[in-house]
Amino acid sequence: MHHIKLIYDYFTPAFRAGGPTQSLANMVYSLHLPLSIIATDQDLDGTKLQAATDQWVALSKQHKAWYCSAENRDIQHLINENDTLFINSIFSHHFNYPALIKSNAKRKIISPRGMLDPGSLSQKKWKKQLYLAMWKLQGLHKRIEWHATTEQEKENIHKVFGTKAKVWVAPNIPRVLELQQTQKQQNELRISTIAVISPMKNHLLIAEALISVKEAVIWDIYGPVKDAKYWAECQLMISKLPSNIVVNYHGDVPPPDVPHALKNAHIAMLPSKSENFGHSIFEAMTAGKPVITSPNTPWNRLENAKAGKNVSINGTSELTAAISFFANMPHSEYELWSKSSRDFALASIDMEAIEQRYLEMFA
């Protein structure tokens, strides 16, 4: 097996880029493979990481990381001819792109992490279309392999780059949290949303839906502000909410603190326009928190499993009804849904089979 080098702008202790960073960290620490990670020494907001820069740092017996300082972003000297490059994300033109076009590595695999999903491509549409057109002009897509986490993502890659593109399918490796049992009174609900704040995650739609909710609701929001203009719109809508709705913004939440952020919540809510995996959805369900989300994630048919509700995001009526449904639920029924959400999440993963897929891809 060739040496595997993973390349992405952000790696733990960075966490503000959300899902792609979490996916990469889970993959690194779950696979029994020697892996090297090359990342920048910053988080998404420019915060410097507490890590030694421009040198190999041992993370464990099998893993090491190189955090590039702003002055030393040229990483060609770290890549050898026999390496397999696993490049996380497609739209990183200043960090991933040079490694892709300049390095002489034998194999290059790109993991777009949902960035080629129609919902994702509709955000900053023209900029992304121009970037992908440049890729095709240079014929880059013909010289690489792809990693998809679902069959749907494989289809999305083929739609953009043609059916000749070689695509490996290996599901995301999730993190399982401990079950948290929370007391619940009828006619009250505590909701947790853990996500970067951007139009993709639909915080504004939640705020609009809460205007019509009559029960007592506390909505706890966790995550970095990725889009300040959008967050200002959300705050304006939040200021118009009636007195039975309380909203708390807690700022960033590092991955080790997620269980604490979920502790008092009855449900989690993330009506995203698109999710490649939705780590915060899966983690919430493993903690015993039913989820309200859109149909645009891998987590569908939730109501059949008593694991949550999938609601339309074309308007607020279904979202409002789902919030009231859980608010009106007595504790005895809520306990059943709490246990069922964890069972549903755990039944959806087969760690041995997932690991085998990665070994086949990297072999």
Buried (B, 14 or more C-beta within 10 A) or exposed (E): EBBBBBBBBBBBBBBBBBBBBBBBBBBBBBBEBEBBBBBBBBBBEEBEBEBEBEEBEEBEEBBBBBBBEEEBEEBEEBBEEEBBBBBBBBBBEEBBBBBBEEBEBEBBBBBBBBBBBEBBBEBEEEEBEEBBEEBEEEEBBEEBBBBBBBEBBBBBBBEBBEEEBEBBBBBBBBBBBEEBEBEBEEBBBBBBBBBBBBBBBBBBBBBBBBEBBEBBBBBBBBBBBBBEEBBEBBBEBBEEBEEBBEBEBEEBBEBEBBBEBBEEBBBBBBBBBBBBBBBBBBBBBBBBBBBBBBEBBBBEEBBEBBBBBBBEBEEBEBBBBBBBBBBBBEEEBBBEBBBBBBBBBEEBBEEEEBBEBBBEBBE
